[in-house]
Amino acid sequence: MNSKERMLNAMKGKPVDRVPVTFFAHQPSGTAHINWVKNTGMDAIAIEPEGYYGIHRHWDAPLKTLDDFKKLRPFTKRDPYLAGQIDRAARVVDAIGDEKAVFTMLFTPFSMMKHTLQSETGIMDLWRENEKAFLQVMDVFEETNLAFLEGLKERSGLDGIFVSFQNAEKWRFTPDEYREILTPYDKRLLAAINAAYDYNIVHLCSWGNEPNNIELWRDYDYETVNWGVFQEENLSLLQGRTFFRPQTTVMGGFDRLKEGILYRGNREEIVQYTKNLIRETGRERLILSADCSVETDLPDEHIRWVVEAAEEYES
């Protein structure tokens, strides 16, 4: 069984020879993603959109005020902003071949607008300024995402999408506000992703190390879910098996921060932690990963130790 078969089987609850391993990071290029997955022995890679976070670098006018944003028009799959990402995904797939599973990251319209503005609090100020106008801008980002999906499906050869849901921090929106404002966009995006690909990962992002109102995402149409077990309260991988819908593949288990064992541990410690995690969680429908993106200075050998521990567990 090769890495790709192992990863995709785990996502569908089919037999695997060992628990698959994948981590994701803000690698600076497609080549860096390719080298990283090969050097670490991981089973899959999720391409992060370095250089394409937000669209401020790909628009010829300022994007700071709501009036600025209202001038936006949806990008097509032939525009450099999307074409560049589609081409990078295709090149990564071509270079890796059929040995590893390859995904690319996709963000919700609200997150895309936030990344463009580059302000966690400023985005809320724009929302409060004019809700109707703000939603019209979100619609532009939604159309852009649909064009991105279409282009990826046509050209890239990806196995699926790694979709990041954010913005459910407890300080940002009340649960009722989130359901009214963002849930419809989340669910439409996920429906489009699921229609395009059979293998998708839902990432419930806690990158700011703050807990989310994670129950807001509980009823989404997912099969594989990755979340911050070190950020969310009382939601270990094992607890996730009953929190999320039945027959969900759980993904994670490692703290991405430099205080976590993945960074500070030696081989013996990381191997033992990995084996304990598999034993406690159960090997079926399990993928070993981190809470969120790991830093690019994480030594490759630390990830190889996780892979070796998964192999040893099965021997």
C-alpha positions in Angstrom: 0.0 0.0 0.0 1.5 3.3 -1.0 1.1 6.6 0.8 -1.7 7.9 -1.4 -3.8 4.7 -1.0 -3.2 4.8 2.8 -4.3 8.4 3.2 -7.4 8.1 1.0 -8.4 4.7 2.5 -8.2 6.2 6.0 -10.5 9.1 4.9 -13.1 6.6 3.8 -12.8 4.2 6.7 -11.2 1.5 4.5 -8.4 -0.8 5.7 -4.9 0.6 6.0 -1.6 -1.0 6.7 -0.7 1.7 9.2 -2.1 5.1 10.4 -1.3 7.8 7.8 0.7 10.9 8.7 0.5 14.4 7.2 1.4 17.9 8.4 1.0 21.2 6.7 3.1 24.4 6.7 3.4 27.8 5.1 6.0 26.6 2.6 7.2 29.4 0.3 6.7 27.6 -3.0 5.4 24.5 -4.8 9.0 23.1 -4.9 9.3 23.6 -1.1 6.1 21.6 -0.6 7.4 18.8 -2.9 10.8 18.6 -1.1 9.1 18.6 2.3 6.8 15.7 1.7 9.6 13.7 0.1 12.1 14.4 2.9 9.7 13.7 5.7 8.0 10.5 4.4 4.5 11.9 5.0 1.6 10.4 3.2 0.0 13.6 2.0 0.6 17.3 1.5 -1.8 20.3 1.6 -0.5 23.2 -0.5 -0.8 26.4 1.4 -1.4 29.6 -0.7 1.8 31.5 0.1 1.8 34.6 -2.1 -1.9 34.4 -2.6 -3.3 35.0 0.9 -5.8 37.7 0.2 -5.9 39.5 -3.1 -4.3 42.8 -2.2 -1.1 41.9 -4.1 -3.2 41.0 -7.2 -5.4 44.1 -7.4 -4.3 47.4 -8.8 -6.0 49.6 -6.3 -6.0 49.9 -2.5 -8.2 47.5 -0.5 -8.6 49.2 2.9 -12.1 50.6 3.1 -15.5 49.2 2.3 -15.7 51.5 -0.6 -12.5 50.0 -1.9 -13.8 46.5 -1.6 -17.1 47.4 -3.3 -15.1 48.0 -6.5 -13.9 44.4 -6.6 -15.2 42.0 -9.3 -14.9 38.2 -9.2 -11.7 36.7 -10.5 -11.9 34.1 -13.3 -9.8 31.0 -13.5 -7.7 32.7 -16.1 -6.8 35.7 -14.0 -3.2 35.4 -12.6 -4.5 35.3 -9.0 -6.2 32.0 -9.6 -4.2 30.7 -12.6 -1.0 30.9 -10.6 -2.5 28.8 -7.8 -4.0 26.3 -10.2 -0.7 26.0 -12.1 1.3 25.5 -8.8 -1.1 22.8 -7.7 -0.8 21.0 -11.1 3.0 21.2 -10.9 3.1 19.7 -7.3 0.8 16.9 -8.4 3.0 16.2 -11.5 6.2 16.1 -9.4 4.8 13.9 -6.6 3.0 11.5 -8.9 0.7 8.8 -7.6 2.7 8.0 -4.5 1.3 10.8 -2.3 -2.1 12.4 -1.8 -2.2 16.1 -2.7 -4.7 18.6 -1.5 -4.8 22.4 -1.7 -6.1 24.9 0.8 -9.2 26.9 0.3 -10.6 29.7 2.6 -14.1 31.0 3.1 -15.1 34.4 1.7 -14.9 36.1 5.1 -11.4 34.8 5.7 -10.3 35.8 2.2 -11.6 39.3 2.8 -9.8 39.3 6.3 -6.5 38.1 4.8 -6.8 40.9 2.1 -7.4 43.5 4.7 -4.7 42.0 7.0 -6.5 42.9 10.2 -8.4 40.7 12.6 -10.2 43.6 14.2 -10.4 45.8 11.1 -12.6 43.3 9.3 -15.1 43.6 12.1 -15.2 47.3 11.8 -16.0 47.0 8.1 -18.8 44.5 9.0 -20.3 46.9 11.5 -20.1 49.8 9.1 -22.5 48.4 6.5 -23.7 44.8 6.7 -25.5 44.8 3.4 -22.5 46.2 1.5 -20.2 43.8 3.3 -22.2 40.8 2.2 -22.1 42.0 -1.4 -18.3 41.9 -1.2 -18.5 38.4 0.3 -20.5 37.4 -2.7 -17.6 38.5 -4.9 -15.2 36.3 -3.0 -17.6 33.4 -3.1 -17.8 33.6 -6.9 -14.0 33.7 -7.0 -13.8 30.5 -4.9 -16.2 28.8 -7.3 -14.0 29.8 -10.3 -11.0 28.5 -8.4 -12.6 25.1 -7.8 -13.6 24.8 -11.4 -10.1 25.6 -12.6 -8.5 23.2 -10.0 -10.8 20.4 -11.1 -10.1 20.9 -14.8 -6.3 21.2 -14.6 -4.7 20.2 -11.3 -5.2 16.5 -10.7 -5.6 17.1 -7.0 -7.1 14.4 -4.8 -9.2 16.9 -2.8 -9.5 20.2 -1.0 -8.3 21.2 2.5 -10.9 23.8 3.5 -10.2 26.1 6.4 -13.1 27.3 8.5 -12.2 30.2 10.8 -13.7 33.2 12.5 -15.7 31.3 15.2 -13.5 32.7 18.0 -15.7 33.5 21.0 -14.8 37.2 20.9 -15.7 37.7 17.3 -19.4 36.7 16.8 -22.1 35.4 19.0 -23.2 31.9 17.9 -26.4 33.3 16.5 -24.5 36.0 14.6 -22.2 33.4 13.1 -25.1 31.2 12.0 -26.8 34.1 10.4 -23.8 35.7 8.7 -21.2 33.0 8.0 -22.8 29.6 8.1 -24.6 30.0 4.8 -21.3 30.9 3.0 -19.5 28.0 4.8 -22.1 25.4 3.8 -22.4 26.6 0.2 -18.6 26.4 -0.1 -18.4 23.0 1.4 -21.2 21.7 -0.9 -19.3 22.9 -3.9 -16.1 21.3 -2.7 -17.9 18.0 -2.0 -19.5 18.1 -5.4 -16.1 18.6 -7.1 -14.0 16.1 -5.1 -14.7 12.9 -3.1 -11.7 13.3 -0.7 -11.8 16.5 1.4 -10.5 17.7 4.7 -12.4 20.2 6.9 -9.9 22.2 9.1 -11.5 23.9 12.1 -8.8 26.5 12.5 -7.6 27.8 15.9 -4.4 29.4 14.5 -4.5 32.2 17.0 -4.5 29.7 19.9 -7.9 30.7 21.0 -10.9 28.3 21.4 -13.7 28.5 18.9 -17.4 28.0 19.3 -16.7 24.7 17.7 -20.2 23.4 18.0 -21.1 25.9 15.2 -19.3 23.5 12.7 -20.6 20.3 14.2 -23.3 19.5 11.7 -21.4 20.4 8.5 -21.1 17.9 5.7 -17.6 16.5 6.4 -15.9 13.1 6.4 -12.5 14.1 7.7 -12.1 16.7 10.3 -8.9 18.4 11.7 -9.1 20.6 14.8 -7.0 22.0 17.6 -7.1 19.4 20.3 -4.7 21.7 22.4 -6.9 24.8 21.9 -10.5 23.5 22.0 -11.7 22.6 25.5 -12.2 18.9 26.3 -12.0 17.8 22.7 -9.2 15.3 22.3 -9.1 13.0 19.2 -10.9 10.3 21.1 -13.6 12.7 22.3 -13.9 14.0 18.8 -15.2 10.5 17.7 -18.4 11.1 19.7 -18.5 14.9 19.3 -18.5 14.8 15.5 -21.0 12.8 13.4 -20.6 9.0 13.2 -18.1 7.6 10.7 -15.9 10.7 10.8 -12.2 10.3 10.2 -10.4 12.4 12.9 -7.1 14.1 12.1 -4.6 15.8 14.4 -3.2 15.1 17.8 0.0 17.1 17.8 0.5 20.6 19.2 1.9 22.9 16.4 3.5 25.3 18.9 7.2 25.2 19.7 6.4 24.2 23.3 4.8 21.0 22.0 6.4 17.6 21.9 6.7 17.6 18.1 9.2 20.4 18.4 10.9 19.8 21.7 10.8 16.0 21.9 13.6 13.7 21.1 13.0 10.5 19.0 12.1 8.3 22.0 9.6 10.9 23.3 8.0 11.5 19.9 7.7 7.8 19.1 6.2 7.0 22.5 3.7 9.9 22.2 2.7 8.8 18.7 2.1 5.2 19.8 0.1 6.3 22.8 -2.0 8.5 20.6 -2.8 5.7 18.3 -3.6 3.3 21.2 -5.9 5.8 22.9 -7.7 7.0 19.8 -8.0 3.7 17.9 -6.3 3.2 14.5 -9.4 3.2 12.3 -10.4 6.5 10.7 -7.3 8.2 12.2 -4.8 10.5 10.5 -1.9 11.9 12.5 -1.3 15.6 12.1 -1.1 18.9 14.0 -3.6 21.4 15.2 -2.7 23.9 12.5 0.3 24.8 10.3 3.7 23.9 11.8 6.6 26.2 11.4 9.0 25.6 8.5 12.0 25.3 10.9 10.6 22.1 12.4 13.3 19.5 11.6 12.2 17.0 9.0 13.4 14.2 11.2 10.8 14.9 13.8 8.1 14.2 11.3 9.9 11.1 10.1 9.9 9.9 13.7 6.1 10.1 13.7 6.0 8.1 10.5 8.4 5.5 12.0 6.3 5.3 15.2 3.2 4.6 13.1 5.1 1.9 11.3 6.5 0.3 14.5 3.0 0.3 16.0 1.8 -2.0 13.3 4.8 -4.3 13.4 
